[in-house]
Amino acid sequence: MKQLFLRSCLFICIAYTLSIVLSWGYTALFSRYKQDLSKKNWTLIRKGDTLDYAAIGSSRVFHMVDVPLLNTLTGKKGMNIGTSGSSYADNYALLIKYLERNTFNTLLLNIDEICFHSSTGYTYPFKDYEYMPYFFEDSMNAVYKDNVPPWKYYLWTGIPLSRYIEFNEHYELGSLLWLQAKMPLCKFDTTAGTELLYNMKYKQFQPKDTLPVFRDTLHIEPLDEIYFHKIVALCKNKGIKLVLITTPLYCKGIYAPSNRLKFQSYIQQLALRHKLPYINFYEVQGLQKLYYFRDMTHTNIEGTRLYTRYLAEQLKCKVYAEEK
């Protein structure tokens, strides 16, 4: 019995040691190479970008800030690092990694109702599986601790290989052997990071399909507010000028006017508190037309270009005028 116990202990020790070694190998490999060129992975492996500005947020930045057009209109060089369905915690994690190998002077950060109730606004607000190679880095580890269940955080800490096992479809060793052969073409503009929505037909949503509407209360999720302030602090520490923007919403189809006004007041108070420029889509004349929208929260290509022209004008007035 004693011998069996000792052998079992030895087997467990060998297996655990082997899992640690494999985890190190996965981390070393996948921190430099990615299995696919999703927008997040494309952003994570970029290096050497020296930019005037970057734009970050969810799909409401990824699809709705036309960076090539914005570059032309402002005479600046920028990059769209927005990614679909991403909360402020996800934005913060991506910013940390992007700033390690790239620089920019100004950050355009989207701010709206959805940003502050991400658990219902997004399907997967913090995409933990995309940052696994950086799990043990101090700044990233703190984000994980805030955004994943405690049992999962401690499991991944105690048995590091478990995080790669859980998300093995994103970390297939075999796929790297023929990576270039199977790599799909990117749908987005790989020079500036924007993906425009060419579907001009507005999707008629049923009430059950709409995002939650908080008609009579100002609903702010604490974690979203915390990570908004973390982004503000990160920009301040890095000497980056932060500009808040609200990209277009088709308000008639999604939010009660009273709720929109409450959020608008909240956003303006945040901007004043931190002394940040704020550019709101609500002031764009004629934008609240169905033919400018793909759905209630995304403009199609025509709406995006109309909004981007307005954004360029406001940036030249509120941000870049100071440089002259």
QUIQUI-V179054 format. One record per residue. N is the residue number from 0. RES is the residue in one small letter. PSI is psi in radians with two decimals (none if undefined). Layout:
BEGIN
N;RES;PSI, N;RES;PSI
END
This chain:
BEGIN
0;m;-0.75, 1;k;-0.72, 2;q;-0.71, 3;l;-0.72, 4;f;-0.78, 5;l;-0.72, 6;r;-0.67, 7;s;-0.74, 8;c;-0.73, 9;l;-0.76, 10;f;-0.75, 11;i;-0.73, 12;c;-0.76, 13;i;-0.77, 14;a;-0.72, 15;y;-0.75, 16;t;-0.75, 17;l;-0.68, 18;s;-0.62, 19;i;-0.80, 20;v;-0.78, 21;l;-0.68, 22;s;-0.77, 23;w;-0.73, 24;g;-0.79, 25;y;-0.78, 26;t;-0.80, 27;a;-0.69, 28;l;-0.89, 29;f;-0.14, 30;s;-0.33, 31;r;-0.51, 32;y;2.56, 33;k;2.54, 34;q;-0.56, 35;d;2.86, 36;l;1.03, 37;s;2.89, 38;k;-0.69, 39;k;-0.85, 40;n;-0.70, 41;w;-0.71, 42;t;-0.71, 43;l;-0.56, 44;i;0.03, 45;r;2.55, 46;k;2.61, 47;g;0.11, 48;d;2.20, 49;t;1.84, 50;l;2.78, 51;d;-0.62, 52;y;2.80, 53;a;2.61, 54;a;2.30, 55;i;2.66, 56;g;-2.76, 57;s;-2.73, 58;s;-0.35, 59;r;-0.10, 60;v;-0.82, 61;f;-0.78, 62;h;-0.17, 63;m;-0.02, 64;v;1.83, 65;d;1.57, 66;v;-0.74, 67;p;-0.74, 68;l;-0.72, 69;l;-0.68, 70;n;-0.78, 71;t;-0.76, 72;l;-0.52, 73;t;-0.29, 74;g;0.30, 75;k;2.93, 76;k;2.12, 77;g;3.08, 78;m;2.43, 79;n;1.94, 80;i;0.39, 81;g;2.57, 82;t;2.55, 83;s;2.41, 84;g;0.55, 85;s;2.30, 86;s;3.10, 87;y;-0.59, 88;a;-0.73, 89;d;-0.74, 90;n;-0.75, 91;y;-0.80, 92;a;-0.76, 93;l;-0.70, 94;l;-0.76, 95;i;-0.84, 96;k;-0.71, 97;y;-0.68, 98;l;-0.22, 99;e;-0.51, 100;r;0.11, 101;n;2.82, 102;t;2.61, 103;f;2.77, 104;n;-0.53, 105;t;2.43, 106;l;2.20, 107;l;2.01, 108;l;2.16, 109;n;2.47, 110;i;2.16, 111;d;-3.07, 112;e;-0.71, 113;i;-0.65, 114;c;-0.51, 115;f;0.07, 116;h;1.13, 117;s;-0.48, 118;s;-0.48, 119;t;-0.40, 120;g;-0.46, 121;y;2.58, 122;t;-0.69, 123;y;1.37, 124;p;-0.79, 125;f;1.93, 126;k;1.39, 127;d;-0.59, 128;y;-0.34, 129;e;-0.18, 130;y;0.25, 131;m;-0.67, 132;p;-0.28, 133;y;0.22, 134;f;-0.70, 135;f;0.01, 136;e;2.39, 137;d;-0.87, 138;s;-0.67, 139;m;-0.64, 140;n;-0.64, 141;a;-0.62, 142;v;-0.76, 143;y;-0.76, 144;k;-0.59, 145;d;-0.43, 146;n;-0.04, 147;v;2.75, 148;p;2.49, 149;p;-0.73, 150;w;-0.62, 151;k;-0.72, 152;y;-0.80, 153;y;-0.50, 154;l;-0.84, 155;w;-0.54, 156;t;-0.80, 157;g;-0.62, 158;i;1.44, 159;p;-0.57, 160;l;-0.39, 161;s;-0.52, 162;r;-0.56, 163;y;-0.55, 164;i;-0.76, 165;e;-0.66, 166;f;0.78, 167;n;-0.45, 168;e;-0.33, 169;h;-0.15, 170;y;1.05, 171;e;2.01, 172;l;-0.72, 173;g;-0.57, 174;s;-0.46, 175;l;-0.35, 176;l;-0.50, 177;w;0.63, 178;l;-0.88, 179;q;-0.55, 180;a;-0.60, 181;k;-0.03, 182;m;2.10, 183;p;2.74, 184;l;2.48, 185;c;2.43, 186;k;-0.30, 187;f;2.91, 188;d;1.94, 189;t;0.06, 190;t;-0.45, 191;a;-0.13, 192;g;0.09, 193;t;2.50, 194;e;1.91, 195;l;2.59, 196;l;1.94, 197;y;-0.17, 198;n;1.95, 199;m;-0.10, 200;k;2.11, 201;y;2.33, 202;k;2.08, 203;q;1.78, 204;f;2.54, 205;q;2.76, 206;p;-0.65, 207;k;-0.32, 208;d;-0.21, 209;t;2.77, 210;l;2.72, 211;p;2.40, 212;v;2.04, 213;f;1.59, 214;r;-0.63, 215;d;0.04, 216;t;2.66, 217;l;1.81, 218;h;1.96, 219;i;2.14, 220;e;2.22, 221;p;-0.73, 222;l;-0.64, 223;d;-0.73, 224;e;-0.71, 225;i;-0.81, 226;y;-0.40, 227;f;-0.83, 228;h;-0.53, 229;k;-0.68, 230;i;-0.74, 231;v;-0.82, 232;a;-0.70, 233;l;-0.79, 234;c;-0.73, 235;k;-0.77, 236;n;-0.55, 237;k;-0.03, 238;g;0.52, 239;i;2.29, 240;k;2.19, 241;l;2.26, 242;v;2.18, 243;l;2.36, 244;i;2.60, 245;t;1.95, 246;t;2.84, 247;p;2.49, 248;l;2.52, 249;y;1.55, 250;c;-0.54, 251;k;-0.42, 252;g;-0.08, 253;i;-0.66, 254;y;2.47, 255;a;2.45, 256;p;-0.66, 257;s;-0.68, 258;n;-0.72, 259;r;-0.72, 260;l;-0.66, 261;k;-0.77, 262;f;-0.68, 263;q;-0.76, 264;s;-0.72, 265;y;-0.78, 266;i;-0.76, 267;q;-0.62, 268;q;-0.70, 269;l;-0.77, 270;a;-0.76, 271;l;-0.71, 272;r;-0.73, 273;h;0.05, 274;k;0.90, 275;l;2.45, 276;p;2.50, 277;y;2.21, 278;i;2.02, 279;n;2.28, 280;f;-0.38, 281;y;-0.39, 282;e;-0.06, 283;v;2.04, 284;q;2.27, 285;g;0.12, 286;l;-0.43, 287;q;1.02, 288;k;2.41, 289;l;-0.62, 290;y;-0.06, 291;y;-0.05, 292;f;2.49, 293;r;-0.64, 294;d;-2.97, 295;m;-0.41, 296;t;0.10, 297;h;2.29, 298;t;2.67, 299;n;-3.04, 300;i;-0.65, 301;e;-0.78, 302;g;-0.69, 303;t;-0.73, 304;r;-0.63, 305;l;-0.83, 306;y;-0.74, 307;t;-0.64, 308;r;-0.72, 309;y;-0.76, 310;l;-0.73, 311;a;-0.77, 312;e;-0.77, 313;q;-0.65, 314;l;-0.73, 315;k;-0.58, 316;c;-0.79, 317;k;-0.36, 318;v;-0.99, 319;y;-0.24, 320;a;-0.52, 321;e;-0.36, 322;e;-0.26, 323;k;none
END
